[in-house]
Amino acid sequence: MPIEITALQSRLKTGARRIWRGVREWCGDAAYERYVRSHARNSCGLSLLSREEFYIEQLQKRYSRVSRCC
């Protein structure tokens, strides 16, 4: 019986981790971690942005474009 409980606990932990990762991706909270991984692969000599710099750059990209409803 204890083996079944630990297997169930392991599956629950894995499922919870996947859900949490999905929520972070969906809301954009994991964007900086993705940026760091991408930068490590393709840095091209550029310096790594801090979290704050990355966040400000993302805001500037989002709101610098013309956005009209009509």
N, CA, C and O atoms as a Tripos MOL2 file, in Angstrom:
@<TRIPOS>MOLECULE
protein
  280   279    70     0     0
PROTEIN
NO_CHARGES

@<TRIPOS>ATOM
      1 N           0.8060   -1.2060    0.0000 N.3       1 MET1
      2 CA          0.0000    0.0000    0.0000 C.3       1 MET1
      3 C           0.8510    1.2720    0.0000 C.2       1 MET1
      4 O           0.5030    2.2030   -0.7270 O.2       1 MET1
      5 N           1.9580    1.3760    0.7780 N.am      2 PRO2
      6 CA          2.7590    2.6070    0.7680 C.3       2 PRO2
      7 C           3.3350    2.9300   -0.6050 C.2       2 PRO2
      8 O           3.5040    4.1020   -0.9430 O.2       2 PRO2
      9 N           3.6380    1.9100   -1.3980 N.am      3 ILE3
     10 CA          4.1910    2.1520   -2.7260 C.3       3 ILE3
     11 C           3.1530    2.8520   -3.5980 C.2       3 ILE3
     12 O           3.4980    3.7520   -4.3640 O.2       3 ILE3
     13 N           1.8860    2.4500   -3.4910 N.am      4 GLU4
     14 CA          0.8260    3.0720   -4.2670 C.3       4 GLU4
     15 C           0.6420    4.5300   -3.8620 C.2       4 GLU4
     16 O           0.3910    5.3840   -4.7130 O.2       4 GLU4
     17 N           0.7660    4.8170   -2.5790 N.am      5 ILE5
     18 CA          0.6030    6.1810   -2.0870 C.3       5 ILE5
     19 C           1.7250    7.0720   -2.6100 C.2       5 ILE5
     20 O           1.4710    8.1940   -3.0490 O.2       5 ILE5
     21 N           2.9660    6.5800   -2.5690 N.am      6 THR6
     22 CA          4.0670    7.3990   -3.0620 C.3       6 THR6
     23 C           3.9700    7.6050   -4.5720 C.2       6 THR6
     24 O           4.3310    8.6710   -5.0710 O.2       6 THR6
     25 N           3.4880    6.5970   -5.3050 N.am      7 ALA7
     26 CA          3.3040    6.7510   -6.7480 C.3       7 ALA7
     27 C           2.2240    7.7960   -7.0240 C.2       7 ALA7
     28 O           2.3700    8.6210   -7.9260 O.2       7 ALA7
     29 N           1.1490    7.7560   -6.2510 N.am      8 LEU8
     30 CA          0.0790    8.7330   -6.4090 C.3       8 LEU8
     31 C           0.5780   10.1330   -6.0640 C.2       8 LEU8
     32 O           0.2720   11.0970   -6.7670 O.2       8 LEU8
     33 N           1.3460   10.2440   -4.9790 N.am      9 GLN9
     34 CA          1.9040   11.5420   -4.5960 C.3       9 GLN9
     35 C           2.8200   12.0760   -5.6990 C.2       9 GLN9
     36 O           2.7950   13.2670   -6.0080 O.2       9 GLN9
     37 N           3.6070   11.2130   -6.2750 N.am     10 SER10
     38 CA          4.5130   11.6100   -7.3450 C.3      10 SER10
     39 C           3.7270   12.1190   -8.5510 C.2      10 SER10
     40 O           4.0790   13.1420   -9.1380 O.2      10 SER10
     41 N           2.6610   11.4050   -8.9190 N.am     11 ARG11
     42 CA          1.8390   11.8400  -10.0500 C.3      11 ARG11
     43 C           1.1420   13.1650   -9.7510 C.2      11 ARG11
     44 O           1.0310   14.0200  -10.6310 O.2      11 ARG11
     45 N           0.6740   13.3390   -8.5220 N.am     12 LEU12
     46 CA          0.0240   14.5920   -8.1440 C.3      12 LEU12
     47 C           1.0040   15.7630   -8.1960 C.2      12 LEU12
     48 O           0.6610   16.8470   -8.6690 O.2      12 LEU12
     49 N           2.2240   15.5380   -7.7080 N.am     13 LYS13
     50 CA          3.2440   16.5890   -7.7650 C.3      13 LYS13
     51 C           3.5660   16.9610   -9.2020 C.2      13 LYS13
     52 O           3.6660   18.1410   -9.5370 O.2      13 LYS13
     53 N           3.7270   15.9510  -10.0500 N.am     14 THR14
     54 CA          4.0280   16.2000  -11.4550 C.3      14 THR14
     55 C           2.8880   16.9650  -12.1210 C.2      14 THR14
     56 O           3.1270   17.9080  -12.8750 O.2      14 THR14
     57 N           1.6610   16.5630  -11.8440 N.am     15 GLY15
     58 CA          0.5080   17.2510  -12.4130 C.3      15 GLY15
     59 C           0.4040   18.6910  -11.9330 C.2      15 GLY15
     60 O           0.1280   19.5970  -12.7200 O.2      15 GLY15
     61 N           0.6260   18.8970  -10.6360 N.am     16 ALA16
     62 CA          0.5740   20.2560  -10.0820 C.3      16 ALA16
     63 C           1.6620   21.1260  -10.6950 C.2      16 ALA16
     64 O           1.4200   22.2930  -11.0050 O.2      16 ALA16
     65 N           2.8620   20.5680  -10.8750 N.am     17 ARG17
     66 CA          3.9650   21.3130  -11.4930 C.3      17 ARG17
     67 C           3.6150   21.7240  -12.9240 C.2      17 ARG17
     68 O           3.8940   22.8500  -13.3370 O.2      17 ARG17
     69 N           3.0020   20.8070  -13.6770 N.am     18 ARG18
     70 CA          2.6240   21.1070  -15.0660 C.3      18 ARG18
     71 C           1.5530   22.1960  -15.1190 C.2      18 ARG18
     72 O           1.6030   23.0920  -15.9610 O.2      18 ARG18
     73 N           0.5970   22.1040  -14.2180 N.am     19 ILE19
     74 CA         -0.4580   23.1240  -14.1750 C.3      19 ILE19
     75 C           0.1460   24.4770  -13.8260 C.2      19 ILE19
     76 O          -0.1670   25.4840  -14.4630 O.2      19 ILE19
     77 N           1.0110   24.5030  -12.8160 N.am     20 TRP20
     78 CA          1.6380   25.7620  -12.3990 C.3      20 TRP20
     79 C           2.4570   26.3620  -13.5420 C.2      20 TRP20
     80 O           2.4010   27.5680  -13.7850 O.2      20 TRP20
     81 N           3.2160   25.5180  -14.2410 N.am     21 ARG21
     82 CA          4.0130   25.9840  -15.3710 C.3      21 ARG21
     83 C           3.1110   26.5410  -16.4700 C.2      21 ARG21
     84 O           3.4320   27.5610  -17.0790 O.2      21 ARG21
     85 N           1.9920   25.8800  -16.7220 N.am     22 GLY22
     86 CA          1.0470   26.3530  -17.7270 C.3      22 GLY22
     87 C           0.4420   27.7010  -17.3540 C.2      22 GLY22
     88 O           0.2920   28.5740  -18.2080 O.2      22 GLY22
     89 N           0.0980   27.8710  -16.0900 N.am     23 VAL23
     90 CA         -0.4650   29.1460  -15.6300 C.3      23 VAL23
     91 C           0.5660   30.2620  -15.7840 C.2      23 VAL23
     92 O           0.2320   31.3560  -16.2390 O.2      23 VAL23
     93 N           1.8210   29.9920  -15.4060 N.am     24 ARG24
     94 CA          2.8780   31.0040  -15.5310 C.3      24 ARG24
     95 C           3.1040   31.3830  -16.9910 C.2      24 ARG24
     96 O           3.3110   32.5560  -17.2980 O.2      24 ARG24
     97 N           3.0670   30.3990  -17.8980 N.am     25 GLU25
     98 CA          3.2280   30.6950  -19.3230 C.3      25 GLU25
     99 C           2.0470   31.5070  -19.8370 C.2      25 GLU25
    100 O           2.2290   32.4680  -20.5840 O.2      25 GLU25
    101 N           0.8390   31.1240  -19.4410 N.am     26 TRP26
    102 CA         -0.3610   31.7900  -19.9120 C.3      26 TRP26
    103 C          -0.3980   33.2630  -19.4960 C.2      26 TRP26
    104 O          -0.7760   34.1250  -20.2890 O.2      26 TRP26
    105 N          -0.0080   33.5450  -18.2600 N.am     27 CYS27
    106 CA         -0.1000   34.9320  -17.7880 C.3      27 CYS27
    107 C           1.1620   35.7380  -18.1000 C.2      27 CYS27
    108 O           1.2020   36.9340  -17.8110 O.2      27 CYS27
    109 N           2.1870   35.1200  -18.6770 N.am     28 GLY28
    110 CA          3.3850   35.8540  -19.0780 C.3      28 GLY28
    111 C           4.4420   35.9610  -17.9970 C.2      28 GLY28
    112 O           5.4510   36.6420  -18.1830 O.2      28 GLY28
    113 N           4.2280   35.3050  -16.8760 N.am     29 ASP29
    114 CA          5.1640   35.3990  -15.7690 C.3      29 ASP29
    115 C           6.4880   34.6900  -16.0540 C.2      29 ASP29
    116 O           7.5050   35.0120  -15.4390 O.2      29 ASP29
    117 N           6.4850   33.7450  -16.9620 N.am     30 ALA30
    118 CA          7.6950   32.9810  -17.2730 C.3      30 ALA30
    119 C           8.4710   33.5730  -18.4460 C.2      30 ALA30
    120 O           9.4290   32.9630  -18.9190 O.2      30 ALA30
    121 N           8.0750   34.7400  -18.9160 N.am     31 ALA31
    122 CA          8.7190   35.3280  -20.0920 C.3      31 ALA31
    123 C          10.1980   35.6110  -19.8580 C.2      31 ALA31
    124 O          11.0200   35.3850  -20.7460 O.2      31 ALA31
    125 N          10.5390   36.0970  -18.6830 N.am     32 TYR32
    126 CA         11.9470   36.4140  -18.4180 C.3      32 TYR32
    127 C          12.8030   35.1470  -18.3980 C.2      32 TYR32
    128 O          13.9220   35.1500  -18.9100 O.2      32 TYR32
    129 N          12.2910   34.0760  -17.8160 N.am     33 GLU33
    130 CA         13.0460   32.8170  -17.7950 C.3      33 GLU33
    131 C          13.2610   32.2950  -19.2120 C.2      33 GLU33
    132 O          14.3360   31.7900  -19.5340 O.2      33 GLU33
    133 N          12.2250   32.4180  -20.0690 N.am     34 ARG34
    134 CA         12.3800   32.0250  -21.4710 C.3      34 ARG34
    135 C          13.4320   32.8880  -22.1570 C.2      34 ARG34
    136 O          14.2430   32.3860  -22.9350 O.2      34 ARG34
    137 N          13.4150   34.1870  -21.8660 N.am     35 TYR35
    138 CA         14.3940   35.1100  -22.4420 C.3      35 TYR35
    139 C          15.8160   34.7140  -22.0220 C.2      35 TYR35
    140 O          16.7210   34.7060  -22.8570 O.2      35 TYR35
    141 N          16.0200   34.3910  -20.7570 N.am     36 VAL36
    142 CA         17.3490   34.0170  -20.2630 C.3      36 VAL36
    143 C          17.8300   32.7490  -20.9630 C.2      36 VAL36
    144 O          18.9850   32.6750  -21.3820 O.2      36 VAL36
    145 N          16.9500   31.7470  -21.0950 N.am     37 ARG37
    146 CA         17.3350   30.5080  -21.7940 C.3      37 ARG37
    147 C          17.6790   30.7870  -23.2590 C.2      37 ARG37
    148 O          18.6580   30.2580  -23.7860 O.2      37 ARG37
    149 N          16.8760   31.6110  -23.9020 N.am     38 SER38
    150 CA         17.1260   31.9500  -25.3000 C.3      38 SER38
    151 C          18.4250   32.7350  -25.4420 C.2      38 SER38
    152 O          19.1890   32.5130  -26.3820 O.2      38 SER38
    153 N          18.6720   33.6390  -24.5210 N.am     39 HIS39
    154 CA         19.8860   34.4500  -24.5560 C.3      39 HIS39
    155 C          21.1230   33.5650  -24.3880 C.2      39 HIS39
    156 O          22.1490   33.8060  -25.0240 O.2      39 HIS39
    157 N          21.0310   32.5570  -23.5450 N.am     40 ALA40
    158 CA         22.1630   31.6480  -23.3440 C.3      40 ALA40
    159 C          22.4890   30.8910  -24.6290 C.2      40 ALA40
    160 O          23.6540   30.6040  -24.9050 O.2      40 ALA40
    161 N          21.4630   30.5680  -25.4130 N.am     41 ARG41
    162 CA         21.6840   29.8550  -26.6730 C.3      41 ARG41
    163 C          22.1450   30.7780  -27.7890 C.2      41 ARG41
    164 O          23.0080   30.3990  -28.5820 O.2      41 ARG41
    165 N          21.5810   31.9970  -27.8700 N.am     42 ASN42
    166 CA         21.8040   32.8840  -29.0180 C.3      42 ASN42
    167 C          22.2060   34.2850  -28.5790 C.2      42 ASN42
    168 O          21.5970   35.2520  -29.0380 O.2      42 ASN42
    169 N          23.1740   34.4350  -27.7370 N.am     43 SER43
    170 CA         23.4690   35.7560  -27.1640 C.3      43 SER43
    171 C          24.0470   36.7380  -28.1860 C.2      43 SER43
    172 O          23.7660   37.9340  -28.1010 O.2      43 SER43
    173 N          24.8320   36.2760  -29.1340 N.am     44 CYS44
    174 CA         25.4270   37.1340  -30.1780 C.3      44 CYS44
    175 C          26.2310   38.2830  -29.5760 C.2      44 CYS44
    176 O          26.3410   39.3410  -30.1960 O.2      44 CYS44
    177 N          26.7860   38.1020  -28.3980 N.am     45 GLY45
    178 CA         27.6140   39.1230  -27.7830 C.3      45 GLY45
    179 C          26.8550   40.2150  -27.0600 C.2      45 GLY45
    180 O          27.4750   41.1240  -26.5070 O.2      45 GLY45
    181 N          25.5480   40.1580  -27.0460 N.am     46 LEU46
    182 CA         24.7530   41.1710  -26.3530 C.3      46 LEU46
    183 C          24.7050   40.8620  -24.8580 C.2      46 LEU46
    184 O          24.7770   39.7030  -24.4510 O.2      46 LEU46
    185 N          24.5840   41.9090  -24.0490 N.am     47 SER47
    186 CA         24.5210   41.6900  -22.6090 C.3      47 SER47
    187 C          23.1050   41.2870  -22.1990 C.2      47 SER47
    188 O          22.1280   41.6760  -22.8380 O.2      47 SER47
    189 N          23.0130   40.5240  -21.1520 N.am     48 LEU48
    190 CA         21.7410   40.0470  -20.6280 C.3      48 LEU48
    191 C          21.0350   41.1860  -19.8980 C.2      48 LEU48
    192 O          21.6400   41.8760  -19.0780 O.2      48 LEU48
    193 N          19.7500   41.3780  -20.2040 N.am     49 LEU49
    194 CA         18.9690   42.4140  -19.5360 C.3      49 LEU49
    195 C          18.5860   41.9420  -18.1310 C.2      49 LEU49
    196 O          18.3740   40.7520  -17.9010 O.2      49 LEU49
    197 N          18.5020   42.8810  -17.2080 N.am     50 SER50
    198 CA         17.9930   42.5430  -15.8800 C.3      50 SER50
    199 C          16.4810   42.3320  -15.9930 C.2      50 SER50
    200 O          15.8840   42.6590  -17.0180 O.2      50 SER50
    201 N          15.8720   41.7950  -14.9570 N.am     51 ARG51
    202 CA         14.4230   41.6020  -14.9520 C.3      51 ARG51
    203 C          13.6870   42.9120  -15.2010 C.2      51 ARG51
    204 O          12.7330   42.9690  -15.9770 O.2      51 ARG51
    205 N          14.1450   43.9550  -14.5340 N.am     52 GLU52
    206 CA         13.4910   45.2570  -14.6720 C.3      52 GLU52
    207 C          13.6220   45.7990  -16.0880 C.2      52 GLU52
    208 O          12.6500   46.3000  -16.6540 O.2      52 GLU52
    209 N          14.8240   45.7010  -16.6680 N.am     53 GLU53
    210 CA         15.0420   46.1740  -18.0320 C.3      53 GLU53
    211 C          14.1940   45.3840  -19.0290 C.2      53 GLU53
    212 O          13.6210   45.9510  -19.9590 O.2      53 GLU53
    213 N          14.1250   44.0810  -18.8210 N.am     54 PHE54
    214 CA         13.3230   43.2240  -19.6890 C.3      54 PHE54
    215 C          11.8530   43.6200  -19.6090 C.2      54 PHE54
    216 O          11.1800   43.7260  -20.6340 O.2      54 PHE54
    217 N          11.3600   43.8370  -18.4070 N.am     55 TYR55
    218 CA          9.9610   44.1970  -18.2020 C.3      55 TYR55
    219 C           9.6420   45.5310  -18.8830 C.2      55 TYR55
    220 O           8.6130   45.6580  -19.5460 O.2      55 TYR55
    221 N          10.5120   46.5120  -18.7210 N.am     56 ILE56
    222 CA         10.2940   47.8270  -19.3380 C.3      56 ILE56
    223 C          10.3350   47.7150  -20.8560 C.2      56 ILE56
    224 O           9.5320   48.3470  -21.5430 O.2      56 ILE56
    225 N          11.2560   46.9230  -21.3860 N.am     57 GLU57
    226 CA         11.3320   46.7350  -22.8370 C.3      57 GLU57
    227 C          10.0580   46.0900  -23.3680 C.2      57 GLU57
    228 O           9.5610   46.4770  -24.4260 O.2      57 GLU57
    229 N           9.5320   45.1170  -22.6470 N.am     58 GLN58
    230 CA          8.2930   44.4680  -23.0630 C.3      58 GLN58
    231 C           7.1290   45.4490  -23.0540 C.2      58 GLN58
    232 O           6.3010   45.4360  -23.9640 O.2      58 GLN58
    233 N           7.0600   46.2990  -22.0330 N.am     59 LEU59
    234 CA          5.9970   47.3110  -21.9780 C.3      59 LEU59
    235 C           6.1230   48.3010  -23.1340 C.2      59 LEU59
    236 O           5.1220   48.6840  -23.7400 O.2      59 LEU59
    237 N           7.3420   48.7100  -23.4350 N.am     60 GLN60
    238 CA          7.5540   49.6520  -24.5370 C.3      60 GLN60
    239 C           7.1440   49.0300  -25.8640 C.2      60 GLN60
    240 O           6.5260   49.6950  -26.6950 O.2      60 GLN60
    241 N           7.4790   47.7640  -26.0700 N.am     61 LYS61
    242 CA          7.0780   47.0770  -27.3010 C.3      61 LYS61
    243 C           5.5590   47.0120  -27.4120 C.2      61 LYS61
    244 O           4.9960   47.2320  -28.4850 O.2      61 LYS61
    245 N           4.9040   46.7090  -26.3010 N.am     62 ARG62
    246 CA          3.4540   46.5400  -26.3090 C.3      62 ARG62
    247 C           2.7220   47.8470  -26.5690 C.2      62 ARG62
    248 O           1.7400   47.8670  -27.3110 O.2      62 ARG62
    249 N           3.1810   48.9340  -25.9730 N.am     63 TYR63
    250 CA          2.4210   50.1790  -26.0310 C.3      63 TYR63
    251 C           2.9950   51.2270  -26.9920 C.2      63 TYR63
    252 O           2.4690   52.3380  -27.0540 O.2      63 TYR63
    253 N           4.0390   50.9150  -27.7290 N.am     64 SER64
    254 CA          4.5910   51.8940  -28.6650 C.3      64 SER64
    255 C           3.8770   51.8420  -30.0140 C.2      64 SER64
    256 O           4.0020   52.7730  -30.8100 O.2      64 SER64
    257 N           3.1530   50.8020  -30.2760 N.am     65 ARG65
    258 CA          2.4300   50.6850  -31.5460 C.3      65 ARG65
    259 C           1.1020   51.4360  -31.4980 C.2      65 ARG65
    260 O           0.5220   51.6320  -30.4290 O.2      65 ARG65
    261 N           0.6400   51.8440  -32.6490 N.am     66 VAL66
    262 CA         -0.6450   52.4990  -32.7490 C.3      66 VAL66
    263 C          -1.7350   51.4600  -32.5190 C.2      66 VAL66
    264 O          -1.7410   50.4020  -33.1490 O.2      66 VAL66
    265 N          -2.6380   51.7660  -31.6300 N.am     67 SER67
    266 CA         -3.7240   50.8420  -31.3260 C.3      67 SER67
    267 C          -5.0340   51.6140  -31.3460 C.2      67 SER67
    268 O          -5.2910   52.4680  -30.4970 O.2      67 SER67
    269 N          -5.8430   51.2970  -32.3260 N.am     68 ARG68
    270 CA         -7.1180   51.9930  -32.4590 C.3      68 ARG68
    271 C          -8.2490   50.9910  -32.5140 C.2      68 ARG68
    272 O          -8.1130   49.9110  -33.0880 O.2      68 ARG68
    273 N          -9.3300   51.3470  -31.9320 N.am     69 CYS69
    274 CA        -10.4860   50.4470  -31.9770 C.3      69 CYS69
    275 C         -11.3580   50.7130  -33.1830 C.2      69 CYS69
    276 O         -12.1300   49.8410  -33.5820 O.2      69 CYS69
    277 N         -11.2600   51.8880  -33.7740 N.am     70 CYS70
    278 CA        -12.1680   52.2450  -34.8760 C.3      70 CYS70
    279 C         -11.4230   52.5470  -36.1630 C.2      70 CYS70
    280 O         -12.0460   52.8620  -37.1770 O.2      70 CYS70
@<TRIPOS>BOND
     1     1     2 1
     2     2     3 1
     3     3     4 2
     4     3     5 am
     5     5     6 1
     6     6     7 1
     7     7     8 2
     8     7     9 am
     9     9    10 1
    10    10    11 1
    11    11    12 2
    12    11    13 am
    13    13    14 1
    14    14    15 1
    15    15    16 2
    16    15    17 am
    17    17    18 1
    18    18    19 1
    19    19    20 2
    20    19    21 am
    21    21    22 1
    22    22    23 1
    23    23    24 2
    24    23    25 am
    25    25    26 1
    26    26    27 1
    27    27    28 2
    28    27    29 am
    29    29    30 1
    30    30    31 1
    31    31    32 2
    32    31    33 am
    33    33    34 1
    34    34    35 1
    35    35    36 2
    36    35    37 am
    37    37    38 1
    38    38    39 1
    39    39    40 2
    40    39    41 am
    41    41    42 1
    42    42    43 1
    43    43    44 2
    44    43    45 am
    45    45    46 1
    46    46    47 1
    47    47    48 2
    48    47    49 am
    49    49    50 1
    50    50    51 1
    51    51    52 2
    52    51    53 am
    53    53    54 1
    54    54    55 1
    55    55    56 2
    56    55    57 am
    57    57    58 1
    58    58    59 1
    59    59    60 2
    60    59    61 am
    61    61    62 1
    62    62    63 1
    63    63    64 2
    64    63    65 am
    65    65    66 1
    66    66    67 1
    67    67    68 2
    68    67    69 am
    69    69    70 1
    70    70    71 1
    71    71    72 2
    72    71    73 am
    73    73    74 1
    74    74    75 1
    75    75    76 2
    76    75    77 am
    77    77    78 1
    78    78    79 1
    79    79    80 2
    80    79    81 am
    81    81    82 1
    82    82    83 1
    83    83    84 2
    84    83    85 am
    85    85    86 1
    86    86    87 1
    87    87    88 2
    88    87    89 am
    89    89    90 1
    90    90    91 1
    91    91    92 2
    92    91    93 am
    93    93    94 1
    94    94    95 1
    95    95    96 2
    96    95    97 am
    97    97    98 1
    98    98    99 1
    99    99   100 2
   100    99   101 am
   101   101   102 1
   102   102   103 1
   103   103   104 2
   104   103   105 am
   105   105   106 1
   106   106   107 1
   107   107   108 2
   108   107   109 am
   109   109   110 1
   110   110   111 1
   111   111   112 2
   112   111   113 am
   113   113   114 1
   114   114   115 1
   115   115   116 2
   116   115   117 am
   117   117   118 1
   118   118   119 1
   119   119   120 2
   120   119   121 am
   121   121   122 1
   122   122   123 1
   123   123   124 2
   124   123   125 am
   125   125   126 1
   126   126   127 1
   127   127   128 2
   128   127   129 am
   129   129   130 1
   130   130   131 1
   131   131   132 2
   132   131   133 am
   133   133   134 1
   134   134   135 1
   135   135   136 2
   136   135   137 am
   137   137   138 1
   138   138   139 1
   139   139   140 2
   140   139   141 am
   141   141   142 1
   142   142   143 1
   143   143   144 2
   144   143   145 am
   145   145   146 1
   146   146   147 1
   147   147   148 2
   148   147   149 am
   149   149   150 1
   150   150   151 1
   151   151   152 2
   152   151   153 am
   153   153   154 1
   154   154   155 1
   155   155   156 2
   156   155   157 am
   157   157   158 1
   158   158   159 1
   159   159   160 2
   160   159   161 am
   161   161   162 1
   162   162   163 1
   163   163   164 2
   164   163   165 am
   165   165   166 1
   166   166   167 1
   167   167   168 2
   168   167   169 am
   169   169   170 1
   170   170   171 1
   171   171   172 2
   172   171   173 am
   173   173   174 1
   174   174   175 1
   175   175   176 2
   176   175   177 am
   177   177   178 1
   178   178   179 1
   179   179   180 2
   180   179   181 am
   181   181   182 1
   182   182   183 1
   183   183   184 2
   184   183   185 am
   185   185   186 1
   186   186   187 1
   187   187   188 2
   188   187   189 am
   189   189   190 1
   190   190   191 1
   191   191   192 2
   192   191   193 am
   193   193   194 1
   194   194   195 1
   195   195   196 2
   196   195   197 am
   197   197   198 1
   198   198   199 1
   199   199   200 2
   200   199   201 am
   201   201   202 1
   202   202   203 1
   203   203   204 2
   204   203   205 am
   205   205   206 1
   206   206   207 1
   207   207   208 2
   208   207   209 am
   209   209   210 1
   210   210   211 1
   211   211   212 2
   212   211   213 am
   213   213   214 1
   214   214   215 1
   215   215   216 2
   216   215   217 am
   217   217   218 1
   218   218   219 1
   219   219   220 2
   220   219   221 am
   221   221   222 1
   222   222   223 1
   223   223   224 2
   224   223   225 am
   225   225   226 1
   226   226   227 1
   227   227   228 2
   228   227   229 am
   229   229   230 1
   230   230   231 1
   231   231   232 2
   232   231   233 am
   233   233   234 1
   234   234   235 1
   235   235   236 2
   236   235   237 am
   237   237   238 1
   238   238   239 1
   239   239   240 2
   240   239   241 am
   241   241   242 1
   242   242   243 1
   243   243   244 2
   244   243   245 am
   245   245   246 1
   246   246   247 1
   247   247   248 2
   248   247   249 am
   249   249   250 1
   250   250   251 1
   251   251   252 2
   252   251   253 am
   253   253   254 1
   254   254   255 1
   255   255   256 2
   256   255   257 am
   257   257   258 1
   258   258   259 1
   259   259   260 2
   260   259   261 am
   261   261   262 1
   262   262   263 1
   263   263   264 2
   264   263   265 am
   265   265   266 1
   266   266   267 1
   267   267   268 2
   268   267   269 am
   269   269   270 1
   270   270   271 1
   271   271   272 2
   272   271   273 am
   273   273   274 1
   274   274   275 1
   275   275   276 2
   276   275   277 am
   277   277   278 1
   278   278   279 1
   279   279   280 2
@<TRIPOS>SUBSTRUCTURE
     1 MET1         2 RESIDUE 1 A MET
     2 PRO2         6 RESIDUE 1 A PRO
     3 ILE3        10 RESIDUE 1 A ILE
     4 GLU4        14 RESIDUE 1 A GLU
     5 ILE5        18 RESIDUE 1 A ILE
     6 THR6        22 RESIDUE 1 A THR
     7 ALA7        26 RESIDUE 1 A ALA
     8 LEU8        30 RESIDUE 1 A LEU
     9 GLN9        34 RESIDUE 1 A GLN
    10 SER10       38 RESIDUE 1 A SER
    11 ARG11       42 RESIDUE 1 A ARG
    12 LEU12       46 RESIDUE 1 A LEU
    13 LYS13       50 RESIDUE 1 A LYS
    14 THR14       54 RESIDUE 1 A THR
    15 GLY15       58 RESIDUE 1 A GLY
    16 ALA16       62 RESIDUE 1 A ALA
    17 ARG17       66 RESIDUE 1 A ARG
    18 ARG18       70 RESIDUE 1 A ARG
    19 ILE19       74 RESIDUE 1 A ILE
    20 TRP20       78 RESIDUE 1 A TRP
    21 ARG21       82 RESIDUE 1 A ARG
    22 GLY22       86 RESIDUE 1 A GLY
    23 VAL23       90 RESIDUE 1 A VAL
    24 ARG24       94 RESIDUE 1 A ARG
    25 GLU25       98 RESIDUE 1 A GLU
    26 TRP26      102 RESIDUE 1 A TRP
    27 CYS27      106 RESIDUE 1 A CYS
    28 GLY28      110 RESIDUE 1 A GLY
    29 ASP29      114 RESIDUE 1 A ASP
    30 ALA30      118 RESIDUE 1 A ALA
    31 ALA31      122 RESIDUE 1 A ALA
    32 TYR32      126 RESIDUE 1 A TYR
    33 GLU33      130 RESIDUE 1 A GLU
    34 ARG34      134 RESIDUE 1 A ARG
    35 TYR35      138 RESIDUE 1 A TYR
    36 VAL36      142 RESIDUE 1 A VAL
    37 ARG37      146 RESIDUE 1 A ARG
    38 SER38      150 RESIDUE 1 A SER
    39 HIS39      154 RESIDUE 1 A HIS
    40 ALA40      158 RESIDUE 1 A ALA
    41 ARG41      162 RESIDUE 1 A ARG
    42 ASN42      166 RESIDUE 1 A ASN
    43 SER43      170 RESIDUE 1 A SER
    44 CYS44      174 RESIDUE 1 A CYS
    45 GLY45      178 RESIDUE 1 A GLY
    46 LEU46      182 RESIDUE 1 A LEU
    47 SER47      186 RESIDUE 1 A SER
    48 LEU48      190 RESIDUE 1 A LEU
    49 LEU49      194 RESIDUE 1 A LEU
    50 SER50      198 RESIDUE 1 A SER
    51 ARG51      202 RESIDUE 1 A ARG
    52 GLU52      206 RESIDUE 1 A GLU
    53 GLU53      210 RESIDUE 1 A GLU
    54 PHE54      214 RESIDUE 1 A PHE
    55 TYR55      218 RESIDUE 1 A TYR
    56 ILE56      222 RESIDUE 1 A ILE
    57 GLU57      226 RESIDUE 1 A GLU
    58 GLN58      230 RESIDUE 1 A GLN
    59 LEU59      234 RESIDUE 1 A LEU
    60 GLN60      238 RESIDUE 1 A GLN
    61 LYS61      242 RESIDUE 1 A LYS
    62 ARG62      246 RESIDUE 1 A ARG
    63 TYR63      250 RESIDUE 1 A TYR
    64 SER64      254 RESIDUE 1 A SER
    65 ARG65      258 RESIDUE 1 A ARG
    66 VAL66      262 RESIDUE 1 A VAL
    67 SER67      266 RESIDUE 1 A SER
    68 ARG68      270 RESIDUE 1 A ARG
    69 CYS69      274 RESIDUE 1 A CYS
    70 CYS70      278 RESIDUE 1 A CYS
